[in-house]
Amino acid sequence: MLVKWEGIVIRSVDYGESSKVVTLFTRENGKLGVMARGAKKTKSRLAAVSQLFSHGYFLCKAGPGAGMPDLSQGDILDSFRDMRQGLTATAYAAYIAELLDRLTHEREPNPFLFQLLLQTFRYLDEGVDPEILCRIFEMKMLSVAGISPQLSACANCGQQREPYAISVSQGGLLCPSCQPFDPYALAVTPSTWKLLRLFQVFDLERLGDIEVKPATRSQLKHVIRSFMDEHLDLRLKSRAFLEQLERMERMAQPDRLV
């Protein structure tokens, strides 16, 4: 039986001498793996469509059992060429794809996540700030993983009293009265927790120009990664590479006056 899915390649692994196992995140059926036979051959009609990040329609032959479908052909809608040509954008895209892969299960339809991934890649391809896009995507994925920090009031008493700190163990904001419950709560500026709350709830397609100060960027990353490291057992190769790249870029920047 032939089936047609709209999907994005989030992982591509060599299989044997000439084939690939391609993981798609599809609009219709969520994440699934397909066998792209002969895709490693130079003249294969599957070579382009099986490349990482390719967005298109994938025609697959699915058998009567639960085996992996064979990819018969594909029509590329977007290869995100500009995104691929930039090392930084590609590194962020690889991290985003791996994070999605690790936090989703096979064949669980989620059109919202598909559209989120597609729009994120479109913005990366257009040159939108990759670091901010990554922070937004991470906040959305925390919710997918069942971790939704309380960012509208104190997570302990429910009161709305500033200045807040953020507690990973308590699950969100802590007001001044409740901060003693967690001596390790993270001190953050109002801009940081308000951006985190915005990233958690807003529609990515409505993203406009956004300017974020370096100090706020640092706090955003620290808070989000603290939640991920505490609650999710993830060891992502793409994250390690991305952090190495970020360190190299910081070292290459000229010193700034504070």
Salt bridges, closest charged atoms under 4 A:
GLU6 OE1 - ARG27 NE 2.77
GLU6 OE2 - HIS55 NE2 2.82
ASP14 OD2 - LYS40 NZ 3.82
ASP70 OD1 - ARG37 NE 3.18
ASP101 OD2 - ARG11 NE 2.65
ASP101 OD1 - LYS31 NZ 3.09
ASP129 OD2 - ARG217 NH2 2.42
GLU131 OE2 - ARG135 NH1 3.82
GLU131 OE1 - ARG217 NH1 3.11
GLU138 OE1 - ARG135 NE 2.77
GLU138 OE2 - ARG225 NE 2.80
ASP229 OD1 - ARG239 NH1 2.93
ASP233 OD1 - ARG235 NH1 3.77
GLU243 OE2 - ARG225 NH1 2.97
GLU243 OE2 - ARG239 NE 3.08
GLU246 OE1 - LYS221 NZ 2.60
